[in-house]
Amino acid sequence: MYRHIGKKVRALAQIIFWLGVLGSLGAGTYLYLTKVLKLEYCILIGVGGCIFFWLSSWVLYAIGDTHVKLERLEDKLIPKPAYTNYLSENNPKRGQCEICGKTTDLVDAKIVDQLGTRYRKVCRECFAANKCIPAE
């Protein structure tokens, strides 16, 4: 759910923009048809709301776009030599990671930490995050 959140934030910005525009135009039309406000105020609500949601969607979209670009940059700058060397020498298995649950290519990894030594089938991200050693 929280992986690749930048794309989801960009989609949310677009959804909020369109709902805001439709809501502003609908509110302006409704207020005019029910004779609650004068025509000038109804037009101001419709147009002003559209401009407000247009500008505010830029901020949310920019946050999502920045996150997407940071993910790309992180993939290029952070080396994962142990994992890629291990993959080149062994055939990865397709399945569900025993740490995060993601279905992807897996490798047998040895995890040595304060809990002791454990052997797990893990994905690339968990291999790097848990400082795994390729299992013998």
C-alpha positions as CSV (number, residue, x, y, z in Angstrom):
1,M,0.0,0.0,0.0
2,Y,2.8,2.4,0.8
3,R,5.2,1.3,-1.9
4,H,5.6,3.8,-4.8
5,I,3.4,6.3,-3.1
6,G,4.5,9.1,-5.4
7,K,2.3,7.8,-8.3
8,K,-0.6,7.5,-5.9
9,V,-0.2,11.0,-4.7
10,R,-0.1,12.3,-8.3
11,A,-3.3,10.4,-9.1
12,L,-4.9,11.7,-5.9
13,A,-4.1,15.3,-7.0
14,Q,-5.9,14.8,-10.3
15,I,-8.9,13.2,-8.6
16,I,-9.1,16.1,-6.1
17,F,-8.8,18.6,-8.9
18,W,-11.6,17.2,-10.9
19,L,-13.9,16.7,-7.9
20,G,-13.2,20.2,-6.8
21,V,-13.9,21.7,-10.2
22,L,-17.2,19.7,-10.6
23,G,-18.1,20.6,-7.0
24,S,-17.5,24.3,-7.5
25,L,-19.4,24.5,-10.7
26,G,-22.2,22.4,-9.2
27,A,-22.4,24.6,-6.1
28,G,-22.5,27.8,-8.1
29,T,-25.2,26.4,-10.3
30,Y,-27.2,25.1,-7.4
31,L,-27.0,28.4,-5.5
32,Y,-28.2,30.3,-8.6
33,L,-31.0,27.9,-9.4
34,T,-32.3,28.0,-5.8
35,K,-32.1,31.9,-5.8
36,V,-29.9,31.9,-2.7
37,L,-27.3,34.2,-4.2
38,K,-27.1,36.6,-7.1
39,L,-25.7,35.5,-10.5
40,E,-22.4,37.4,-9.9
41,Y,-21.7,35.6,-6.6
42,C,-22.6,32.2,-8.1
43,I,-20.2,32.8,-11.0
44,L,-17.5,33.9,-8.5
45,I,-18.0,30.7,-6.5
46,G,-17.8,28.5,-9.7
47,V,-14.8,30.2,-11.3
48,G,-13.0,30.9,-8.0
49,G,-13.4,27.3,-6.8
50,C,-12.0,26.1,-10.2
51,I,-9.0,28.3,-9.9
52,F,-8.4,27.4,-6.2
53,F,-8.5,23.6,-6.9
54,W,-6.4,24.1,-10.0
55,L,-3.6,25.8,-8.0
56,S,-3.9,23.6,-5.0
57,S,-3.6,20.4,-7.1
58,W,-0.2,21.7,-8.3
59,V,1.2,21.5,-4.8
60,L,-0.1,17.9,-4.2
61,Y,1.1,16.8,-7.7
62,A,4.5,18.3,-7.1
63,I,4.9,16.4,-3.9
64,G,4.1,13.1,-5.6
65,D,6.3,13.9,-8.6
66,T,9.2,14.8,-6.3
67,H,8.8,11.4,-4.6
68,V,8.8,9.5,-7.8
69,K,12.0,11.3,-9.0
70,L,13.6,10.6,-5.6
71,E,12.8,6.9,-5.9
72,R,14.4,6.8,-9.4
73,L,17.5,8.6,-8.1
74,E,17.8,6.3,-5.1
75,D,17.6,3.3,-7.4
76,K,20.5,4.7,-9.5
77,L,22.7,5.9,-6.6
78,I,22.4,3.2,-4.0
79,P,24.5,0.2,-5.0
80,K,23.2,-3.3,-4.3
81,P,26.2,-5.3,-5.3
82,A,25.8,-8.3,-3.0
83,Y,22.3,-8.9,-4.3
84,T,23.0,-8.4,-8.0
85,N,26.2,-10.5,-7.9
86,Y,24.2,-13.2,-6.1
87,L,21.4,-13.1,-8.7
88,S,23.9,-13.3,-11.6
89,E,25.4,-16.5,-10.2
90,N,22.1,-18.2,-9.1
91,N,18.6,-18.6,-10.5
92,P,16.2,-16.5,-8.5
93,K,12.9,-18.1,-7.5
94,R,9.6,-16.4,-8.0
95,G,7.4,-16.2,-4.9
96,Q,6.4,-14.2,-1.8
97,C,9.0,-12.4,0.3
98,E,9.1,-13.8,3.8
99,I,9.7,-10.3,5.3
100,C,7.5,-7.9,3.4
101,G,5.1,-10.3,1.6
102,K,5.7,-8.8,-1.9
103,T,5.5,-11.3,-4.8
104,T,8.7,-11.0,-6.8
105,D,12.0,-12.7,-7.6
106,L,13.5,-14.1,-4.3
107,V,16.9,-15.3,-3.2
108,D,17.9,-17.4,-0.2
109,A,19.4,-14.9,2.3
110,K,21.2,-15.3,5.6
111,I,20.3,-12.7,8.2
112,V,22.6,-12.3,11.2
113,D,21.5,-9.9,13.9
114,Q,20.7,-9.7,17.6
115,L,18.0,-12.4,17.1
116,G,20.7,-14.8,15.8
117,T,21.1,-16.4,12.4
118,R,18.1,-16.9,10.2
119,Y,17.6,-18.1,6.7
120,R,14.8,-16.5,4.6
121,K,13.7,-16.2,1.0
122,V,13.6,-12.4,0.5
123,C,13.2,-9.8,-2.2
124,R,15.7,-7.2,-3.4
125,E,14.5,-4.4,-1.0
126,C,14.5,-6.6,2.1
127,F,17.9,-8.0,1.1
128,A,19.4,-4.5,1.2
129,A,17.4,-3.2,4.1
130,N,18.3,-6.1,6.4
131,K,22.0,-6.3,5.4
132,C,21.6,-9.9,4.3
133,I,24.4,-12.2,3.3
134,P,23.8,-14.6,0.4
135,A,23.1,-18.0,1.8
136,E,25.6,-20.8,1.1
